[in-house]
């Protein structure tokens, strides 16, 4: 199996002779957020019908997932 998000690649391989699962992980050197404060903050007004008014909402966008995807959980799920 190959698991990838572009900046992280995991190769899962089963060795039937030793009955072991091998996980090889490759990471891009620039494939992570250097500082959590580097995200792009986007603010907008959202209409809330229950309040009959607009509410200010903010969303922070990062170049890469934040927090990072839990690869170990997915590896263990696929590997059994």
N, CA, C and O atoms as a GROMACS GRO file, in nm:
protein
  320
    1UNK      N    1   0.083  -0.118   0.000
    1UNK     CA    2   0.000   0.000   0.000
    1UNK      C    3   0.088   0.124   0.000
    1UNK      O    4   0.198   0.125   0.056
    2UNK      N    5   0.039   0.229  -0.063
    2UNK     CA    6   0.107   0.357  -0.062
    2UNK      C    7   0.009   0.461  -0.010
    2UNK      O    8  -0.101   0.476  -0.063
    3UNK      N    9   0.049   0.532   0.095
    3UNK     CA   10  -0.031   0.640   0.152
    3UNK      C   11   0.042   0.770   0.127
    3UNK      O   12   0.162   0.781   0.155
    4UNK      N   13  -0.028   0.869   0.074
    4UNK     CA   14   0.040   0.994   0.042
    4UNK      C   15  -0.053   1.113   0.056
    4UNK      O   16  -0.173   1.106   0.029
    5UNK      N   17   0.007   1.224   0.100
    5UNK     CA   18  -0.061   1.353   0.099
    5UNK      C   19   0.026   1.452   0.022
    5UNK      O   20   0.011   1.573   0.038
    6UNK      N   21   0.116   1.401  -0.060
    6UNK     CA   22   0.204   1.486  -0.140
    6UNK      C   23   0.333   1.517  -0.069
    6UNK      O   24   0.440   1.492  -0.124
    7UNK      N   25   0.327   1.571   0.050
    7UNK     CA   26   0.447   1.608   0.125
    7UNK      C   27   0.489   1.497   0.220
    7UNK      O   28   0.597   1.504   0.279
    8UNK      N   29   0.406   1.394   0.238
    8UNK     CA   30   0.438   1.276   0.319
    8UNK      C   31   0.398   1.153   0.239
    8UNK      O   32   0.288   1.145   0.185
    9UNK      N   33   0.489   1.056   0.230
    9UNK     CA   34   0.460   0.932   0.159
    9UNK      C   35   0.497   0.815   0.249
    9UNK      O   36   0.607   0.810   0.304
   10UNK      N   37   0.404   0.721   0.265
   10UNK     CA   38   0.428   0.600   0.343
   10UNK      C   39   0.412   0.480   0.252
   10UNK      O   40   0.312   0.467   0.182
   11UNK      N   41   0.511   0.391   0.253
   11UNK     CA   42   0.503   0.265   0.181
   11UNK      C   43   0.485   0.154   0.283
   11UNK      O   44   0.569   0.137   0.371
   12UNK      N   45   0.376   0.079   0.273
   12UNK     CA   46   0.352  -0.035   0.361
   12UNK      C   47   0.378  -0.162   0.281
   12UNK      O   48   0.322  -0.180   0.173
   13UNK      N   49   0.463  -0.248   0.334
   13UNK     CA   50   0.500  -0.370   0.263
   13UNK      C   51   0.493  -0.488   0.358
   13UNK      O   52   0.539  -0.479   0.472
   14UNK      N   53   0.435  -0.599   0.313
   14UNK     CA   54   0.424  -0.719   0.394
   14UNK      C   55   0.525  -0.822   0.346
   14UNK      O   56   0.527  -0.857   0.228
   15UNK      N   57   0.610  -0.869   0.438
   15UNK     CA   58   0.709  -0.972   0.409
   15UNK      C   59   0.651  -1.104   0.459
   15UNK      O   60   0.649  -1.130   0.579
   16UNK      N   61   0.605  -1.189   0.365
   16UNK     CA   62   0.540  -1.314   0.404
   16UNK      C   63   0.637  -1.414   0.467
   16UNK      O   64   0.595  -1.499   0.546
   17UNK      N   65   0.766  -1.405   0.434
   17UNK     CA   66   0.863  -1.497   0.491
   17UNK      C   67   0.880  -1.473   0.641
   17UNK      O   68   0.884  -1.569   0.719
   18UNK      N   69   0.888  -1.347   0.681
   18UNK     CA   70   0.906  -1.316   0.824
   18UNK      C   71   0.774  -1.276   0.890
   18UNK      O   72   0.769  -1.253   1.011
   19UNK      N   73   0.666  -1.269   0.809
   19UNK     CA   74   0.534  -1.228   0.858
   19UNK      C   75   0.539  -1.093   0.930
   19UNK      O   76   0.480  -1.075   1.037
   20UNK      N   77   0.611  -1.000   0.870
   20UNK     CA   78   0.624  -0.867   0.926
   20UNK      C   79   0.578  -0.763   0.826
   20UNK      O   80   0.585  -0.782   0.704
   21UNK      N   81   0.530  -0.653   0.880
   21UNK     CA   82   0.491  -0.539   0.797
   21UNK      C   83   0.596  -0.430   0.814
   21UNK      O   84   0.630  -0.392   0.926
   22UNK      N   85   0.646  -0.382   0.702
   22UNK     CA   86   0.747  -0.277   0.703
   22UNK      C   87   0.684  -0.146   0.657
   22UNK      O   88   0.610  -0.143   0.558
   23UNK      N   89   0.714  -0.040   0.729
   23UNK     CA   90   0.664   0.093   0.694
   23UNK      C   91   0.783   0.183   0.664
   23UNK      O   92   0.867   0.208   0.751
   24UNK      N   93   0.789   0.232   0.541
   24UNK     CA   94   0.893   0.327   0.502
   24UNK      C   95   0.826   0.463   0.486
   24UNK      O   96   0.727   0.477   0.415
   25UNK      N   97   0.883   0.563   0.553
   25UNK     CA   98   0.826   0.697   0.552
   25UNK      C   99   0.923   0.793   0.484
   25UNK      O  100   1.042   0.798   0.516
   26UNK      N  101   0.869   0.870   0.390
   26UNK     CA  102   0.948   0.972   0.321
   26UNK      C  103   0.880   1.106   0.344
   26UNK      O  104   0.759   1.119   0.325
   27UNK      N  105   0.958   1.205   0.385
   27UNK     CA  106   0.905   1.338   0.414
   27UNK      C  107   0.978   1.443   0.332
   27UNK      O  108   1.100   1.439   0.318
   28UNK      N  109   0.902   1.535   0.279
   28UNK     CA  110   0.962   1.648   0.207
   28UNK      C  111   1.028   1.741   0.308
   28UNK      O  112   0.972   1.768   0.414
   29UNK      N  113   1.146   1.791   0.275
   29UNK     CA  114   1.215   1.883   0.366
   29UNK      C  115   1.135   2.010   0.388
   29UNK      O  116   1.141   2.070   0.496
   30UNK      N  117   1.061   2.052   0.286
   30UNK     CA  118   0.983   2.174   0.298
   30UNK      C  119   0.834   2.143   0.314
   30UNK      O  120   0.750   2.230   0.292
   31UNK      N  121   0.802   2.021   0.353
   31UNK     CA  122   0.663   1.978   0.362
   31UNK      C  123   0.601   1.993   0.498
   31UNK      O  124   0.523   1.907   0.541
   32UNK      N  125   0.633   2.100   0.567
   32UNK     CA  126   0.570   2.124   0.697
   32UNK      C  127   0.562   2.273   0.723
   32UNK      O  128   0.638   2.352   0.666
   33UNK      N  129   0.469   2.310   0.809
   33UNK     CA  130   0.457   2.450   0.848
   33UNK      C  131   0.571   2.482   0.943
   33UNK      O  132   0.589   2.416   1.045
   34UNK      N  133   0.649   2.585   0.910
   34UNK     CA  134   0.762   2.623   0.994
   34UNK      C  135   0.717   2.680   1.128
   34UNK      O  136   0.778   2.654   1.232
   35UNK      N  137   0.612   2.757   1.124
   35UNK     CA  138   0.565   2.824   1.244
   35UNK      C  139   0.412   2.830   1.238
   35UNK      O  140   0.357   2.869   1.135
   36UNK      N  141   0.345   2.792   1.345
   36UNK     CA  142   0.200   2.790   1.343
   36UNK      C  143   0.139   2.928   1.320
   36UNK      O  144   0.023   2.938   1.280
   37UNK      N  145   0.214   3.034   1.344
   37UNK     CA  146   0.163   3.169   1.324
   37UNK      C  147   0.171   3.213   1.179
   37UNK      O  148   0.126   3.323   1.146
   38UNK      N  149   0.226   3.129   1.089
   38UNK     CA  150   0.242   3.169   0.950
   38UNK      C  151   0.116   3.151   0.868
   38UNK      O  152   0.115   3.185   0.749
   39UNK      N  153   0.010   3.100   0.926
   39UNK     CA  154  -0.112   3.077   0.851
   39UNK      C  155  -0.173   3.207   0.801
   39UNK      O  156  -0.146   3.315   0.853
   40UNK      N  157  -0.255   3.194   0.699
   40UNK     CA  158  -0.326   3.308   0.643
   40UNK      C  159  -0.463   3.315   0.709
   40UNK      O  160  -0.544   3.223   0.696
   41UNK      N  161  -0.489   3.424   0.779
   41UNK     CA  162  -0.615   3.440   0.850
   41UNK      C  163  -0.716   3.509   0.759
   41UNK      O  164  -0.689   3.616   0.703
   42UNK      N  165  -0.831   3.446   0.744
   42UNK     CA  166  -0.938   3.498   0.659
   42UNK      C  167  -1.057   3.527   0.748
   42UNK      O  168  -1.105   3.438   0.818
   43UNK      N  169  -1.106   3.649   0.747
   43UNK     CA  170  -1.221   3.689   0.827
   43UNK      C  171  -1.336   3.724   0.734
   43UNK      O  172  -1.317   3.788   0.631
   44UNK      N  173  -1.454   3.683   0.772
   44UNK     CA  174  -1.571   3.711   0.690
   44UNK      C  175  -1.695   3.723   0.778
   44UNK      O  176  -1.693   3.686   0.896
   45UNK      N  177  -1.801   3.776   0.720
   45UNK     CA  178  -1.928   3.792   0.791
   45UNK      C  179  -2.023   3.682   0.747
   45UNK      O  180  -2.044   3.661   0.627
   46UNK      N  181  -2.081   3.613   0.842
   46UNK     CA  182  -2.173   3.503   0.815
   46UNK      C  183  -2.311   3.539   0.870
   46UNK      O  184  -2.324   3.576   0.987
   47UNK      N  185  -2.413   3.528   0.785
   47UNK     CA  186  -2.549   3.558   0.829
   47UNK      C  187  -2.602   3.445   0.916
   47UNK      O  188  -2.600   3.329   0.875
   48UNK      N  189  -2.650   3.479   1.036
   48UNK     CA  190  -2.707   3.382   1.129
   48UNK      C  191  -2.856   3.412   1.141
   48UNK      O  192  -2.895   3.507   1.208
   49UNK      N  193  -2.941   3.330   1.076
   49UNK     CA  194  -3.084   3.357   1.077
   49UNK      C  195  -3.145   3.357   1.218
   49UNK      O  196  -3.236   3.434   1.245
   50UNK      N  197  -3.096   3.272   1.306
   50UNK     CA  198  -3.150   3.265   1.442
   50UNK      C  199  -3.128   3.395   1.518
   50UNK      O  200  -3.208   3.432   1.604
   51UNK      N  201  -3.018   3.464   1.488
   51UNK     CA  202  -2.988   3.591   1.554
   51UNK      C  203  -3.034   3.711   1.472
   51UNK      O  204  -3.037   3.824   1.520
   52UNK      N  205  -3.069   3.684   1.346
   52UNK     CA  206  -3.112   3.788   1.254
   52UNK      C  207  -3.005   3.897   1.238
   52UNK      O  208  -3.035   4.017   1.232
   53UNK      N  209  -2.880   3.852   1.230
   53UNK     CA  210  -2.768   3.945   1.211
   53UNK      C  211  -2.646   3.870   1.159
   53UNK      O  212  -2.643   3.747   1.156
   54UNK      N  213  -2.547   3.947   1.117
   54UNK     CA  214  -2.421   3.888   1.072
   54UNK      C  215  -2.330   3.864   1.192
   54UNK      O  216  -2.335   3.936   1.291
   55UNK      N  217  -2.248   3.760   1.181
   55UNK     CA  218  -2.151   3.730   1.285
   55UNK      C  219  -2.014   3.719   1.219
   55UNK      O  220  -2.000   3.656   1.114
   56UNK      N  221  -1.913   3.779   1.279
   56UNK     CA  222  -1.777   3.772   1.226
   56UNK      C  223  -1.717   3.636   1.257
   56UNK      O  224  -1.719   3.590   1.371
   57UNK      N  225  -1.664   3.573   1.154
   57UNK     CA  226  -1.602   3.441   1.167
   57UNK      C  227  -1.463   3.448   1.106
   57UNK      O  228  -1.442   3.515   1.005
   58UNK      N  229  -1.367   3.380   1.167
   58UNK     CA  230  -1.232   3.376   1.111
   58UNK      C  231  -1.191   3.231   1.087
   58UNK      O  232  -1.233   3.140   1.159
   59UNK      N  233  -1.109   3.212   0.987
   59UNK     CA  234  -1.055   3.081   0.954
   59UNK      C  235  -0.908   3.100   0.919
   59UNK      O  236  -0.874   3.191   0.844
   60UNK      N  237  -0.822   3.016   0.974
   60UNK     CA  238  -0.680   3.022   0.942
   60UNK      C  239  -0.645   2.909   0.846
   60UNK      O  240  -0.675   2.792   0.872
   61UNK      N  241  -0.582   2.945   0.735
   61UNK     CA  242  -0.542   2.847   0.636
   61UNK      C  243  -0.390   2.830   0.643
   61UNK      O  244  -0.315   2.927   0.654
   62UNK      N  245  -0.347   2.704   0.636
   62UNK     CA  246  -0.204   2.671   0.638
   62UNK      C  247  -0.167   2.603   0.507
   62UNK      O  248  -0.253   2.547   0.439
   63UNK      N  249  -0.040   2.608   0.473
   63UNK     CA  250   0.006   2.543   0.351
   63UNK      C  251  -0.009   2.391   0.363
   63UNK      O  252  -0.044   2.325   0.265
   64UNK      N  253   0.017   2.337   0.481
   64UNK     CA  254   0.006   2.195   0.505
   64UNK      C  255  -0.090   2.172   0.621
   64UNK      O  256  -0.114   2.263   0.700
   65UNK      N  257  -0.146   2.050   0.632
   65UNK     CA  258  -0.244   2.025   0.738
   65UNK      C  259  -0.192   2.063   0.876
   65UNK      O  260  -0.076   2.038   0.910
   66UNK      N  261  -0.279   2.122   0.955
   66UNK     CA  262  -0.243   2.163   1.090
   66UNK      C  263  -0.363   2.139   1.181
   66UNK      O  264  -0.464   2.207   1.165
   67UNK      N  265  -0.358   2.046   1.275
   67UNK     CA  266  -0.242   1.964   1.309
   67UNK      C  267  -0.216   1.858   1.201
   67UNK      O  268  -0.303   1.826   1.120
   68UNK      N  269  -0.096   1.805   1.203
   68UNK     CA  270  -0.055   1.705   1.105
   68UNK      C  271  -0.144   1.581   1.115
   68UNK      O  272  -0.187   1.543   1.223
   69UNK      N  273  -0.170   1.518   1.000
   69UNK     CA  274  -0.253   1.399   0.994
   69UNK      C  275  -0.190   1.287   1.079
   69UNK      O  276  -0.068   1.271   1.078
   70UNK      N  277  -0.272   1.211   1.150
   70UNK     CA  278  -0.222   1.103   1.237
   70UNK      C  279  -0.191   0.979   1.154
   70UNK      O  280  -0.274   0.888   1.142
   71UNK      N  281  -0.071   0.977   1.097
   71UNK     CA  282  -0.030   0.866   1.010
   71UNK      C  283  -0.022   0.734   1.086
   71UNK      O  284  -0.062   0.631   1.031
   72UNK      N  285   0.027   0.734   1.208
   72UNK     CA  286   0.041   0.608   1.282
   72UNK      C  287  -0.091   0.536   1.297
   72UNK      O  288  -0.096   0.414   1.284
   73UNK      N  289  -0.197   0.609   1.324
   73UNK     CA  290  -0.328   0.548   1.338
   73UNK      C  291  -0.372   0.482   1.206
   73UNK      O  292  -0.425   0.371   1.208
   74UNK      N  293  -0.350   0.549   1.093
   74UNK     CA  294  -0.388   0.494   0.965
   74UNK      C  295  -0.300   0.374   0.928
   74UNK      O  296  -0.350   0.274   0.877
   75UNK      N  297  -0.169   0.384   0.953
   75UNK     CA  298  -0.079   0.271   0.929
   75UNK      C  299  -0.125   0.148   1.007
   75UNK      O  300  -0.132   0.038   0.952
   76UNK      N  301  -0.156   0.166   1.135
   76UNK     CA  302  -0.198   0.054   1.218
   76UNK      C  303  -0.332  -0.002   1.173
   76UNK      O  304  -0.354  -0.124   1.180
   77UNK      N  305  -0.423   0.083   1.127
   77UNK     CA  306  -0.552   0.037   1.080
   77UNK      C  307  -0.537  -0.050   0.957
   77UNK      O  308  -0.599  -0.156   0.948
   78UNK      N  309  -0.455  -0.007   0.861
   78UNK     CA  310  -0.436  -0.084   0.738
   78UNK      C  311  -0.354  -0.211   0.764
   78UNK      O  312  -0.383  -0.316   0.707
   79UNK      N  313  -0.253  -0.200   0.849
   79UNK     CA  314  -0.166  -0.315   0.876
   79UNK      C  315  -0.233  -0.420   0.964
   79UNK      O  316  -0.192  -0.536   0.965
   80UNK      N  317  -0.335  -0.380   1.037
   80UNK     CA  318  -0.405  -0.475   1.124
   80UNK      C  319  -0.342  -0.478   1.255
   80UNK      O  320  -0.386  -0.552   1.343
   0.00000   0.00000   0.00000
